[in-house]
Amino acid sequence: MIKDVYLNRILDLKSRIEKERSFNKGFVAGAKTQKIETLLIMYDKGYGIKEISNIVSLSEIEVKQTINEYELRKKSGINIVSLIF
């Protein structure tokens, strides 16, 4: 009987941990999505890569890669929104 109580508590704790991890992953993904949206808006408005890099807190290499992928998708007609997700 005692083992069942402990087992239930462990399973409950494991479930809570998994929910918390899922929430945190979603939060991080949302923050990255917001950075990319900001980056693309700034790029479209003519900001330089260094300025964008400083504002969105990404390296210049990441900014360049994102912009290059954005330009490729724009030229090929692929949905640009899929870049964000």
C-alpha positions in Angstrom: 0.0 0.0 0.0 2.8 2.5 0.9 4.6 1.8 -2.3 1.5 2.7 -4.3 1.3 6.1 -2.6 4.9 6.8 -3.3 4.5 5.6 -6.9 1.5 7.8 -7.4 3.5 10.8 -6.0 6.4 10.1 -8.3 4.1 9.7 -11.3 2.4 13.0 -10.4 5.7 14.7 -10.0 6.9 13.4 -13.3 3.8 14.6 -15.0 4.2 18.1 -13.5 7.9 18.2 -14.7 6.9 17.2 -18.2 4.2 20.0 -18.3 6.7 22.5 -17.1 9.3 21.4 -19.7 6.7 21.7 -22.4 5.7 25.2 -21.3 9.3 26.3 -21.2 10.0 24.9 -24.6 7.0 26.8 -26.0 8.1 29.9 -24.3 11.6 29.7 -25.8 10.2 29.0 -29.2 7.9 32.0 -28.9 10.8 34.2 -28.0 12.8 33.0 -31.0 9.8 33.6 -33.2 9.5 37.1 -32.0 13.2 37.7 -32.6 12.9 36.5 -36.2 9.8 38.6 -36.9 11.6 41.7 -35.5 14.7 40.8 -37.5 12.7 40.5 -40.8 10.8 43.7 -40.2 14.0 45.6 -39.5 15.6 44.1 -42.6 12.7 45.2 -44.7 13.0 48.7 -43.3 16.6 48.9 -44.3 18.5 48.4 -41.1 22.0 47.1 -41.2 23.0 43.6 -40.1 25.1 45.0 -37.1 22.1 47.1 -35.9 19.8 44.1 -36.2 22.2 41.8 -34.5 22.5 44.2 -31.5 18.8 44.7 -31.1 17.6 41.1 -31.4 20.6 39.6 -29.5 21.7 37.2 -32.2 25.1 36.8 -33.8 25.7 38.5 -37.1 26.1 35.1 -38.7 22.6 34.0 -37.5 21.2 37.2 -38.8 22.8 36.8 -42.2 21.6 33.2 -42.4 18.1 34.1 -41.5 18.0 37.0 -44.1 19.5 34.7 -46.8 16.8 32.1 -46.1 14.2 34.8 -46.1 15.4 36.1 -49.5 15.4 32.6 -51.0 11.9 31.9 -49.8 10.7 35.3 -51.1 12.2 34.7 -54.6 11.0 31.2 -54.9 7.5 32.0 -53.7 7.6 29.7 -50.7 5.5 30.7 -47.8 7.7 33.1 -45.8 5.8 32.5 -42.5 7.1 28.9 -42.4 10.6 30.4 -41.8 9.4 31.6 -38.5 8.0 28.3 -37.3 
